[in-house]
C-alpha cells in the first residue's frame, strides 16, 4: 500500500519503461540507418 504522497509523486513521473522504449526505438532507427549506409558502401565496393 503506497502512501498518498508516494502515489502523487509516482503519477507525475514518466514511467521508466516508456523512456526505455523510446530510447530503444531511437537506437534501432540509428542502427538501421547505419546498416543501410554500410550496405550501400559494400554494394559499391563488392559486386553481388
ZAVORO-705662 format. One record per residue (C-alpha): residue number from 1; residue in one letter; x, y, z. Coordinates in nm, 2 decimals, decimal comma, padded with zeros to 4 digits. Layout:
REM ZAVORO-705662
  pos  code      px      py      pz
  NUM     a       X       Y       Z
...
REM end
This chain:
REM ZAVORO-705662
  pos  code      px      py      pz
    1     x   00,00   00,00   00,00
    2     x   00,15   00,33  -00,11
    3     x   00,14   00,64   00,10
    4     x  -00,06   00,92  -00,06
    5     x   00,25   01,14  -00,12
    6     x   00,43   00,85  -00,29
    7     x   00,13   00,78  -00,52
    8     x   00,12   01,15  -00,62
    9     x   00,49   01,17  -00,70
   10     x   00,49   00,84  -00,90
   11     x   00,19   00,96  -01,10
   12     x   00,37   01,28  -01,22
   13     x   00,69   01,09  -01,31
   14     x   00,75   00,94  -01,65
   15     x   00,74   00,56  -01,63
   16     x   01,09   00,41  -01,68
   17     x   00,96   00,16  -01,93
   18     x   00,83   00,44  -02,16
   19     x   01,17   00,62  -02,17
   20     x   01,34   00,28  -02,22
   21     x   01,11   00,20  -02,52
   22     x   01,17   00,55  -02,67
   23     x   01,55   00,51  -02,64
   24     x   01,53   00,16  -02,78
   25     x   01,33   00,28  -03,08
   26     x   01,57   00,57  -03,14
   27     x   01,87   00,34  -03,12
   28     x   01,71   00,09  -03,35
   29     x   01,64   00,36  -03,61
   30     x   02,00   00,49  -03,59
   31     x   02,14   00,13  -03,63
   32     x   01,91   00,07  -03,93
   33     x   02,03   00,39  -04,09
   34     x   02,40   00,30  -04,02
   35     x   02,33  -00,05  -04,16
   36     x   02,18   00,09  -04,48
   37     x   02,49   00,32  -04,51
   38     x   02,72   00,02  -04,47
   39     x   02,53  -00,19  -04,71
   40     x   02,53   00,08  -04,97
   41     x   02,91   00,12  -04,93
   42     x   02,96  -00,26  -04,96
   43     x   02,74  -00,27  -05,28
   44     x   02,96  -00,01  -05,44
   45     x   03,28  -00,20  -05,35
   46     x   03,17  -00,56  -05,39
   47     x   02,96  -00,66  -05,70
   48     x   02,70  -00,91  -05,57
REM end
